[in-house]
Amino acid sequence: MPQDAISFKNGAIGYEGQSVISDLNLTLAEGSSLALVGGNGSGKSTFLKTIAGLLPIISGDVRVLEDKPGKQTLRIAYHGQFHPHSFLLPLRSIDVVRMARFPHRGLLGRFTTEDEMIVRESLEIMGAWDFASEPINSLSGGQRQRVFLAHTLARKADLLLLDEPTAGLDVPGISLYEQLICKFKKEGKTILVATHSIKEASQCDKVLLLASRVIAFGTPSQVLTRETLLETFGLVAQLNEENLLFVDPHHHG
């Protein structure tokens, strides 16, 4: 029986002691996928940063891989929404991805042949090998995002925390990302993704709708309804057979 990858009991999360979301009571089994859906400032990034151990919980209890947040760093990969572009050193793309292996080897540890294979494979999967030797600062936003996703892949983590991972990606890049998610799911990894895409959310096992509070939590069919999306975004929404979101600004019902 799968263990819980994530567990909140009466949790409140936020910044500097100020709660952004409270009354969090939910669990997610290992090997499952969870989509965090909500507008800007709804608490999606706060949720992921708390799971990653980057923010302390305000109150209540949270368990990540049966431990406190930040205690299972080798098993967790966090892909943040913002990445530093102005590195002090002229790092190449391959150097950025190689950093993903540092927690496994230490800053002074010797890289193995396996490490180098993982780095190359990760770049190739994200279609970034062709510019592996290019300085990261010289790349376009979409190319940088591919490199950072390759970094996440190279961590070989069990729990993946992805904050707006398709931001800046072009159509081919989004296709590669979708293939990457399929690969993660087949490998039995636990995936948490903050997304604006109702289509992506509908493909996850569970969905958490946020608007500085929990609007709904459950399966996509339970959660992605006109009523809950209206409450989340303040817009009238309609789902077609592919679970795509359409906004009808003229609807007054």
C-alpha positions in Angstrom: 0.0 0.0 0.0 1.5 3.4 -1.0 2.6 5.7 1.8 1.5 9.4 1.8 3.9 11.6 -0.1 2.3 14.7 1.3 0.1 15.1 4.4 -1.4 18.3 5.9 -3.3 18.4 9.2 -4.9 21.7 10.1 -2.1 23.4 8.2 -1.6 27.1 7.7 1.1 28.3 5.2 2.4 31.8 4.4 5.3 34.2 4.8 6.9 35.8 7.8 4.3 34.5 10.2 1.4 35.7 8.0 -1.0 33.0 6.8 -1.8 32.9 3.1 -3.8 29.7 3.2 -5.2 28.0 6.3 -7.3 24.9 7.1 -5.2 22.6 4.9 -6.2 19.0 5.5 -5.2 16.7 2.7 -3.1 13.8 1.8 -1.5 12.7 -1.5 -0.2 9.1 -2.0 3.3 8.4 -3.3 3.2 8.0 -7.1 0.3 10.3 -7.5 0.1 13.7 -9.3 -1.5 16.9 -8.0 -2.3 20.0 -9.9 -2.3 23.3 -8.0 -4.7 25.7 -9.9 -5.4 29.3 -9.1 -4.7 32.9 -10.1 -1.6 34.9 -9.4 -1.2 35.3 -5.6 -3.5 32.4 -4.8 -1.0 30.5 -2.8 0.3 28.0 -5.3 4.0 28.9 -5.0 3.7 29.2 -1.2 2.3 25.7 -1.1 5.3 24.3 -3.1 7.9 26.2 -1.2 6.5 24.9 2.1 6.7 21.3 0.8 10.3 22.0 -0.4 11.2 23.2 3.1 12.0 26.8 1.8 9.2 28.3 4.0 8.3 27.2 7.5 4.7 26.1 8.2 2.8 28.8 10.1 0.8 26.3 12.2 -0.5 22.7 12.1 1.4 19.8 10.8 2.9 18.8 7.4 4.7 15.7 6.4 6.7 15.2 3.3 7.8 11.7 2.4 6.9 10.7 6.0 9.2 13.4 7.4 9.4 17.1 8.1 9.9 19.4 5.1 13.5 19.9 4.2 14.6 16.5 5.7 14.5 14.5 2.5 16.5 16.8 0.1 18.0 14.0 -2.0 14.5 12.7 -2.8 13.0 16.1 -3.8 13.5 18.3 -6.8 12.1 21.8 -6.8 11.6 23.7 -10.0 11.0 27.3 -9.0 9.1 29.9 -11.0 12.0 32.3 -11.0 15.7 31.5 -11.7 18.7 33.7 -11.5 20.0 34.6 -14.9 22.9 36.8 -14.0 25.3 34.2 -12.6 28.5 35.5 -11.3 30.5 32.9 -13.1 30.1 32.3 -16.9 28.3 29.0 -16.5 27.4 26.9 -19.5 24.1 25.1 -19.8 25.7 21.8 -19.0 27.3 23.3 -15.8 23.8 24.3 -14.6 22.5 20.8 -15.1 25.6 19.2 -13.5 24.8 21.2 -10.4 21.8 18.8 -10.0 24.2 16.1 -9.1 26.1 18.1 -6.4 23.8 17.0 -3.5 24.6 13.4 -4.4 28.4 13.9 -4.6 29.1 17.1 -2.6 30.7 20.2 -4.0 34.2 18.5 -3.9 33.0 15.0 -4.7 34.2 13.3 -7.9 31.7 13.0 -10.7 31.1 9.4 -11.9 30.5 8.2 -15.4 26.8 7.6 -14.3 26.6 11.3 -13.3 27.8 12.5 -16.7 25.4 10.1 -18.4 22.5 11.5 -16.4 23.4 15.0 -17.2 23.7 14.3 -21.0 20.5 12.3 -21.0 18.6 15.0 -19.2 19.7 17.7 -21.7 18.9 15.4 -24.6 15.4 14.7 -23.3 14.6 18.4 -23.0 16.1 19.1 -26.5 18.9 21.2 -24.9 22.0 19.2 -25.8 22.7 21.3 -28.9 23.3 24.4 -26.7 24.8 22.5 -23.7 28.1 24.4 -24.2 26.5 27.8 -24.5 26.5 30.3 -21.6 23.2 30.1 -19.8 22.9 33.9 -19.9 23.1 33.9 -23.7 20.0 31.7 -24.2 16.5 32.7 -24.8 13.9 32.4 -22.1 12.5 29.2 -23.6 15.9 27.6 -23.9 16.8 28.5 -20.3 13.6 26.9 -19.2 14.5 23.7 -21.0 17.9 23.7 -19.2 16.3 24.2 -15.8 13.8 21.4 -16.5 16.8 19.2 -17.5 18.3 20.2 -14.1 15.2 19.0 -12.4 15.3 15.7 -14.3 18.9 15.2 -13.5 18.1 15.3 -9.7 16.6 11.8 -10.1 14.2 12.7 -7.3 11.1 10.8 -6.1 9.0 13.9 -5.5 8.9 16.7 -8.1 7.7 20.2 -7.3 7.1 22.2 -10.5 6.1 25.8 -10.3 4.7 27.0 -13.7 7.2 24.7 -15.6 5.8 25.6 -19.1 6.3 29.4 -18.6 8.3 30.7 -21.6 8.4 27.4 -23.5 7.5 27.4 -27.2 5.2 24.7 -28.7 8.1 22.1 -29.2 9.3 22.8 -25.7 5.8 22.2 -24.2 5.6 18.9 -26.2 8.9 17.9 -24.7 7.7 18.8 -21.2 4.5 16.8 -21.7 6.7 13.8 -22.7 8.8 14.4 -19.5 5.7 14.3 -17.3 4.7 11.0 -18.9 8.1 9.6 -18.2 7.9 10.7 -14.5 4.5 9.1 -14.2 5.6 5.8 -15.7 8.5 5.8 -13.2 6.1 6.2 -10.3 7.3 9.6 -9.2 5.1 11.9 -7.2 4.4 15.2 -9.1 3.0 18.5 -7.8 2.6 21.1 -10.5 1.4 24.7 -10.2 -0.4 25.4 -13.5 -2.9 27.7 -15.2 -3.7 24.9 -17.7 -7.0 23.2 -17.0 -6.0 20.6 -19.6 -2.9 19.7 -17.6 -4.8 19.8 -14.4 -7.4 17.4 -15.8 -4.6 14.8 -16.5 -3.5 14.7 -12.8 -4.8 12.3 -10.2 -5.9 15.2 -7.9 -6.6 18.9 -8.2 -6.3 21.6 -5.5 -8.1 24.8 -6.4 -6.7 27.8 -4.5 -7.8 31.5 -4.1 -5.9 32.4 -0.9 -7.9 29.6 0.6 -8.9 26.0 -0.4 -11.8 26.1 -2.9 -11.8 22.4 -3.6 -9.7 19.3 -3.5 -10.4 16.0 -5.2 -10.3 14.3 -8.5 -10.5 16.4 -11.7 -14.1 15.3 -12.3 -15.1 16.4 -8.8 -13.1 19.7 -8.8 -13.1 21.1 -12.3 -16.7 22.3 -12.5 -18.2 25.6 -13.6 -19.1 26.5 -10.1 -15.6 25.9 -8.5 -13.8 27.6 -11.4 -16.0 30.6 -11.1 -15.3 30.7 -7.4 -11.6 30.4 -8.0 -11.1 32.8 -10.9 -14.2 35.0 -10.7 -14.9 34.1 -14.3 -17.6 32.0 -15.9 -16.0 28.9 -17.2 -17.1 26.0 -19.4 -15.4 22.7 -19.9 -15.6 20.9 -23.2 -14.9 17.2 -23.8 -11.2 17.8 -23.6 -11.4 19.7 -20.3 -10.2 23.0 -21.8 -11.2 26.2 -20.2 -13.3 28.8 -22.1 -14.3 32.1 -20.6 -17.6 33.6 -21.5 -17.5 37.3 -20.5 -21.1 37.8 -21.7 -22.6 35.2 -19.4 -24.7 36.7 -16.6 -26.4 33.6 -15.2 
